[in-house]
Amino acid sequence: MKTLTGRDLAAAIRAQTQAEAAAGPQPRLAVVVATADEASLWYVRSIAKAAAGVGIACDVVDLGQDATPGQIGETLARLSADPQVHGLMLQTPLPAGASAQELAGAIDPRKDVDGANPLSLGRLAAGLPAFPPATAAAVMALLDHYEVELAGRRAVVVGRSTVVGKPLAHLLLDRHATVTVCHSRTRDLAAVTSQAEVLVAAVGRAGLIGAAHVAMGAVVIDVGTNPTDDGGLTGDVDFGAVSGVAGALTPVPGGVGPVTTALLLRHTARAANLP
């Protein structure tokens, strides 16, 4: 079995982003946060650190875990109108009563570097230029990096979120894959996933995908990042069980994650250079 790590690809994307960032005005990314969730805050800190490494300014706007939907929406609208901000994202989770999907509508699509605005998602579905969600784009980048053929192949995506599952299905369709999307109401999940030549797990349930879910020789992409009791991360795929069946498999951590962050920054650099 081949392990599809993302670190080398992420490094190559960061190098390209650094060159793009240096070619024009310094790109600036704003990340709006309204949570005390430590895993989320760790991710935001990692974005800020990575941004500094490629010459992108990163402002973390922490509204606190008691922020109201109105305060969050007003902040997003203000930053969308700020010409000094080129990229804008809203970090989840959000306080009770706040809807990420509704609030994302306040993000200018030209600055929507994580593809959260419904307008961005609609353009993506229509095959029009838009920034895709960085995680969905990272899956495609990994498949391309390892030269996984998609045209005509059976691809199954487990998960239907607007962050990964739905946009990824559209990206795969654009590459002429035959796509099935599974979710919590899918009957006999293993019967569907075991037909996939390319299988993507993106539901946030540790170890959901086992050997019985995977066809011999399939390419398996694990998007899951589930915290473990010892402070680590594990994926949606049972790596040990599936490694004996799959032809290729991404690890967690070290697979999709590094590429996601790198692409978020590349989107920001490109947003800064939009005409």
Summary of the structure (lengths in Angstrom):
residues: 275
radius of gyration: 18.3
end to end distance: 44.9
largest distance: 52.4
contacts: 951
relative contact order: 0.17
helix: 41%
strand: 16%
